[in-house]
Amino acid sequence: MWIQNEEPKLSPESPKLDIWKAKDSYIRIAYSQCIEQEIIPKLAGLDAKVAWDLMENEFKQSGTGSIVYWFHQLFKLTAGTEDIYEHIKQYKTAIRYLANAGVPFPEHAQAAILLTSLPGDGQTSFRSATKVTTMTTFSSMASLIRDEV
């Protein structure tokens, strides 16, 4: 009902505006509990319907152009002078978009690609000393990298 816009936002003069706002707030809270943390700021201040439309548009990008774009984004990412946390966040965003487009990566592949995105200088010993197996997860690799920096 809400997402399909069957009950659009009421005018400020409507006596039922408070009820509408309460329902809208409830739906936005439900969103925030179901989505990744980095998406929440994009939805801040948006009505539930507008937030839904934004998420739908963002996550249904599954054409070949979108897949090629996110592969390019993923493999051009290299940790440089920027914050390692920001690097990991950008990396995870590219992985998420690829998964949403129907190109999922196993956790150990995510970990291995993240490891190869580290710069060679200063991290070379870390890269060569870190073993990735089929049991390695993205989260464990990200934690190792954060601890090393």
N, C-alpha and C positions, 0 to 999 in steps of 0.2 A: 504494500500500500504506500509506504513512505517513499521507497526507492523509485517506484513507478510514477511518482508525482500525482497520485490520486488525491492527495491531500496537500496541495501546494501551500506555501507560506502565506499566512493570513496578513491582512492589512493591520497597521498599528492600532486602528480604531476597533478592531474586532474584539468582542468580549471573550472569545475563545483563544486569543493569542497566547495567554499563559499556558494553556493546555498544550498548544502546538509547540511552544518552546520547550516544555518539559519532555514531550515525546522526541523532539529533535535532539535534545541533550542526551537522552537515554540512548538513542541510536549512535550518536557520536562517541559516547563512552564505550559502547559495544564494539565499534570500529577499532578504537584505540587498544582494546584488549586482544584483538585478532590480527593486528598487522605489525610489521617490523618497526622498531623504534625510530629509524631514520625517516620514515614516511610521515610520522605524526606531525612534525612541524609544517609540512606541506598542507595539511588539512586544518590547521589551527584557524579558528574563526569562520570556517565555512559551514553552511547549513548541511545537514545530512545528505540531501539530494545532490547538492553541488559536489560534496566530498566523494560521494559514490561515483558520480560521473567522471570526476578527475581520476579516481583509482581505476575505473573501468577502462578509460582511455589509455592510461599509463600501462596497464598490465595486459591489455589484449593485443599489443603490438606483436604480431607473429608473422608478418610478411618476410619475404626473403631479404628485403632491404634492411629491415629491423635486425634480423639475425646477423647479417653481414656487419652492420654498424656495431652491434654489441660484441661480436667477436673481435673486431678491430679495437674497440675500446679496451677489451679485456687484455689483449696481447700487447697493446702499446703501453700499458701501465707499467711503469718501473718506479720503484721507490727512489726518490731523489732527496732533495733538500726538504720536501714537505714533511709534515708530521706523519709518522708511521700509522697512527690511528686513522688519519684521513686516507692514507693509501689503502689500508685494509677495507675501509668503508667503501671507497670507490670500486675496489675489486669485487666486493660482495654485491654491490649494486649491479655490476655488469653480469655476474653469475646469476643473480635473481632474474634479470630481464631475459637472459638466455633460457633459463628454466621456464619462465612464463611463455616464451615463444616456442616451447616444445623441445628445447635442447638442454636437457639436464646433464649435469656433471656429477659423477660419483664423488663422495667426500674426499677420497684419497687423491683424485685428480685435481680437485679444487686446491687441496693442500700443496700438491706438487707444483701446480702453476703459480700459486702464491709464492712459494719458495723461489722459483726461478725469476720472479719479478723483483727480487731484491738486487741491489747493486753489487757488482763484483768486489769493489774496494771495501776493505774493512769487514765485510760480511763473508768473504770467500771461505774462511775456515768454518764459519757457521753453516754455510750452504753445503759444504762437502761433508761436514760432520753430522748433518741432520739426515736421518733415514726416513723415507716415506714408504709405508707399506699399505696394503689394502685396508688395514685397520686404522690408519691415520685419518683424523677428521680435520676439517677446515678450522674448527674452533681450537683444537689442540695446537695446530700449526700457528695460528694467529697468536695464541698465548705464548708460545715459544719465542716468536719474533718480538713481541712486546717486551718480554722479559730480557731479551738479548740487548735491546736498544737502550 
